[in-house]
Structures are given as structure tokens and as C-alpha cells.
Amino acid sequence: MSAVEIRNVGKIFNAGSSNQVDALVDVDLSIASGEFVSLIGPSGCGKSTLLRLVANLLEPTSGDIVVNGKSPKQARLDQDYGMAFQQSGLFDWRTVAKNIELPLELKGWDKAKRRERALEMLELVKLADFAEHFPWQLSGGMQQRVAIARALAVHPQLLLMDEPFGALDEMTREHMQGELLSICRRTGSTVIFVTHSIPEAVYLSNRVVVMSPRPGRITKIVDVNIEGERTDATRDNAAFFAGITAVREALRGVEMTAHVRGIEDR
């Protein structure tokens, strides 16, 4: 069974008004269980909107979405997914450890197990010494690492990630990419990952979904053919560079089409 099925989905904001925005149109995508799929495209193309539709934070204007065989609403109510946004979204009145424990509390974990998992996740993101700090005492990049730890804490079936590494320095970003893949291997989690970075998309993904400028649609899906586990050596792999080239060419095609369309509309 597919983890996520997106069928002929469209999204319009402010329909019928003078400031109507056609964000997405005719989006079809099937994501297999355990697959890592990245969404990439120009700013404003609807990548984050599509992620929020899967998460049931928005409702589609048309089409259907199925998550783990359920409606997105039921998947949300059943806490089938974890989500990491561009901003950390931490609660300033809770300590770092307590922020990570929050989804575990909602799932009914006992206090000792919540604490154990929170500390485990803090080790993962290299913030073990900050468990009793509050978010406002951390840098922006550190806050984002806490948010990632929180999303990963329950080892969810589905991870929805909206540029979660964008605020991190390059070395920490690469470390977190590797750790994310390691967790996915251990848990079998399915990941939908929004990014603007071509190398990041290729390094992480089984497939990279290239989207057009608004109204967003899928213009190409690039299969990433890198054999074996992704490691630091992967970044020097010929297949890695081939994947980068394929995605870059697909994006150039998108930009050229948009440019031609703009000329025709004048």
C-alpha cells in the first residue's frame, strides 16, 4: 500500500475574489511506504502548500489525498506523522527536553520513557547539554535542531519536513542529513521533504519531484540512482553528480517554460 496518494489535487486561495491565488493544479503523486521524496521548485510554486495539504493543515480545493490508507484528517488525529517546519515552533515556557517530550505526552507515554527518548534525541542533534534550557536561550539554528528532534521523537510512519535544515550551518546540515537517513533506515519511515537545495534533495531522496512556478504542478520526477547507503563518500559519487545535473536541467526547463509563458502573456 502506498504511504501517500495525491490524486488530481488543486488548491485555490481566496477563490472568486480579486486576489485569488491558484496555488496548485492537477497534482498527481504516489509515494511508496519507506520512500524518501523531495519537492523542489521555484519560490512560491506550492511545495509547502502541498505538504500542508498532506498534513491536513489545509484542505484541497479539488482532488483527493490518502495518507496511510486514511483521510489526511484521520491520519492527523491518529498522529501518524511528524512534522518539522522552516521555523521551529517551540514553546518558550517549556524546556528543550519538555518540548521534545510533547508529542510523546500526547501519545500517552509515561514520564520516564518520555525523558529517555528526549535525551536520546538531544544526543542525536548534538544538544545534550541543553536539555534544561529554554528555547529563547538558544540560537535560531539550535532551536531548529530541537524542532527536528521533536518531529523524530515518536519515530513516525510519515515525516513531513519543510526546509528543516535551512537554518543550520553546512557541517551540521550534512550531519543531520546523514542522521535523518539513518533513522529512516531503522524505522522504515516515509519522508516528504521540501528543499531549495539541489544537492540536499539528491543526497537524501529516492526521487526528486520538480514543480513549476505558480500555479504549481509536477513537471518532472527524477529518479536518484545511487546504490548502497548514503555516506559522506556519496557526495563524491558520480551518480550523485549525475542526479544533481538531472534535477538542475529539469529546473532550467521549468524556468525556460515560465519565461516563454511570461512573454506570451504580454
C-alpha positions in Angstrom: 0.0 0.0 0.0 1.2 3.5 -0.8 2.0 5.7 2.1 0.6 8.8 0.4 -1.7 9.1 -2.7 -2.2 12.5 -4.2 -4.8 12.5 -7.0 -5.6 15.4 -9.2 -5.2 17.9 -6.3 -5.7 21.6 -6.8 -5.6 24.4 -4.3 -7.1 27.9 -4.7 -6.8 30.6 -2.1 -9.4 33.4 -1.9 -11.5 31.8 -4.7 -13.6 34.2 -6.7 -12.1 37.3 -5.2 -9.8 39.9 -6.8 -6.8 38.5 -5.0 -7.5 34.8 -6.0 -4.3 32.7 -6.0 -4.2 29.4 -7.9 -1.5 27.7 -5.9 -1.7 24.1 -7.2 -3.3 22.5 -10.2 -3.7 18.8 -11.2 -1.1 17.4 -8.9 -0.8 13.6 -9.0 1.8 11.8 -6.9 2.1 8.3 -5.4 4.7 7.8 -2.6 5.5 4.3 -1.6 5.9 3.2 2.0 9.5 3.8 3.2 10.3 6.1 0.2 12.1 9.4 0.6 10.7 12.0 -1.8 11.9 15.6 -2.1 9.9 18.5 -3.5 11.9 21.2 -5.3 11.0 24.2 -7.4 10.9 28.0 -7.6 9.8 30.0 -4.6 6.0 30.2 -4.5 5.5 27.1 -6.6 3.3 25.4 -3.9 5.8 23.0 -2.3 4.9 23.9 1.2 1.2 24.2 0.4 1.3 20.6 -0.9 3.0 19.4 2.3 0.3 21.2 4.4 -2.5 19.5 2.4 -1.0 16.1 3.2 -0.8 17.1 6.9 -4.4 18.3 6.9 -3.4 21.8 7.8 -5.1 22.9 4.7 -8.0 21.5 2.7 -7.6 20.9 -1.1 -10.0 22.8 -3.4 -10.2 19.7 -5.7 -8.9 16.2 -5.8 -8.2 13.6 -3.1 -5.4 12.7 -0.7 -5.0 9.4 1.1 -2.4 9.0 3.9 -1.7 5.5 5.2 -5.0 4.4 3.8 -6.9 7.1 5.6 -8.1 10.7 5.0 -5.5 13.3 6.0 -7.7 14.4 8.9 -7.8 10.9 10.3 -4.1 10.4 9.9 -3.6 13.7 11.8 -5.9 12.6 14.6 -4.1 9.3 14.8 -0.8 11.1 14.9 0.5 9.1 12.0 3.1 11.7 11.1 5.7 14.1 12.5 6.3 17.5 11.0 9.2 19.9 11.0 8.7 23.4 9.7 11.0 26.2 8.4 10.5 27.9 11.8 11.0 25.8 15.0 7.6 26.5 16.5 8.9 25.7 20.0 7.0 26.7 23.2 9.1 29.2 25.1 7.6 28.2 28.5 8.7 24.6 28.2 12.4 23.4 28.5 14.1 22.0 25.5 13.5 18.4 26.8 9.9 19.2 27.6 9.4 20.5 24.0 10.7 17.2 22.6 8.5 15.2 25.1 5.3 17.0 23.9 4.3 14.5 21.1 5.1 11.6 23.4 2.8 13.1 26.1 0.0 13.3 23.6 0.6 9.6 22.8 0.4 8.7 26.5 4.0 7.7 27.1 4.9 7.5 30.8 7.3 10.2 32.2 10.4 8.0 32.4 10.1 6.8 28.8 9.4 10.4 27.6 12.5 11.6 29.3 14.7 8.8 28.0 13.6 9.4 24.4 14.0 13.2 24.7 17.6 12.8 25.9 18.3 10.3 23.1 17.1 12.7 20.5 19.1 15.6 22.0 22.2 13.4 21.7 21.3 12.9 18.1 21.1 16.6 17.3 24.2 17.4 19.5 22.3 19.4 22.1 22.6 17.0 25.1 23.9 19.8 27.3 20.8 22.0 26.7 18.0 19.8 28.0 17.0 22.2 30.8 17.5 25.3 28.8 14.5 27.2 27.3 14.2 27.9 23.6 14.8 31.6 23.9 18.2 30.8 25.4 19.3 29.1 22.1 20.3 30.4 18.7 17.9 30.0 15.8 19.9 27.1 14.4 19.8 25.3 17.7 16.1 25.9 18.1 15.6 24.3 14.7 17.6 21.2 15.7 15.3 20.9 18.8 12.3 21.1 16.4 13.7 18.3 14.3 14.4 16.2 17.3 10.8 16.7 18.4 9.5 15.6 15.0 11.6 12.5 15.0 10.9 11.6 18.7 8.0 9.3 18.0 9.7 7.6 15.1 6.6 8.3 13.0 5.4 6.3 10.0 5.5 9.5 7.9 7.7 12.6 8.2 6.7 15.8 6.6 9.7 18.2 6.5 9.6 21.8 5.2 13.2 23.0 4.7 14.1 21.8 8.2 17.8 22.2 7.7 17.8 25.7 6.1 18.9 27.5 9.3 21.8 25.1 10.1 25.5 25.6 9.2 26.8 23.5 6.4 28.6 20.9 8.6 25.6 20.5 11.0 23.3 20.3 8.0 25.3 17.5 6.4 25.4 15.7 9.8 21.6 16.0 10.2 21.1 14.7 6.7 23.0 11.6 7.5 21.3 11.1 10.8 17.9 11.5 9.2 18.6 8.8 6.7 19.9 6.5 9.4 16.7 7.0 11.4 14.6 6.3 8.3 16.5 3.1 7.7 15.9 1.9 11.3 12.2 2.9 11.4 11.1 2.5 7.8 9.6 6.0 7.9 8.3 7.6 4.7 9.5 11.2 4.2 8.2 14.1 2.1 10.9 16.8 2.2 10.7 20.3 0.9 14.0 22.0 0.0 15.6 24.6 -2.3 18.9 22.8 -2.3 19.5 20.5 -5.3 22.5 18.6 -3.6 20.4 18.1 -0.5 17.4 16.8 -2.5 19.6 14.4 -4.4 21.6 13.2 -1.4 18.5 12.3 0.6 16.0 11.1 -1.9 14.9 8.1 -3.9 13.0 10.6 -6.1 13.1 14.3 -6.6 9.8 15.9 -7.7 10.3 19.1 -9.7 7.5 21.6 -9.6 6.6 24.6 -11.9 6.0 28.2 -10.9 2.5 29.1 -9.7 0.1 27.5 -10.3 2.3 24.7 -9.1 2.2 21.4 -10.9 4.6 18.5 -11.2 6.7 18.9 -14.3 9.2 16.0 -13.8 10.1 13.3 -11.4 13.9 12.5 -11.3 14.9 9.0 -10.0 18.1 9.1 -8.0 20.1 6.1 -8.8 22.7 5.9 -6.0 23.5 2.4 -4.9 24.0 1.5 -1.3 23.8 3.6 1.8 24.3 7.3 1.6 27.5 8.4 3.4 30.0 11.3 3.2 31.6 9.4 0.3 28.4 9.6 -1.6 29.0 13.4 -2.1 31.9 12.4 -4.4 30.0 9.7 -6.2 29.5 10.1 -10.0 25.9 9.0 -9.6 25.4 11.9 -7.0 26.7 14.4 -9.5 24.5 12.9 -12.3 21.5 13.3 -10.1 22.3 16.9 -9.4 22.7 17.5 -13.2 19.4 15.9 -13.9 17.5 17.9 -11.3 19.2 21.2 -12.4 18.3 20.6 -16.0 14.7 19.8 -15.0 14.6 23.1 -13.1 16.1 25.0 -16.0 13.4 23.6 -18.2 10.8 24.9 -15.7 12.4 28.3 -15.7 12.6 28.5 -19.5 8.9 27.5 -19.8 7.9 30.1 -17.3 9.9 32.8 -19.2 8.3 31.9 -22.5 4.8 31.9 -20.9 5.6 35.3 -19.5 6.5 36.7 -22.9 3.3 35.2 -24.5 1.2 36.7 -21.8 2.4 40.3 -22.6 
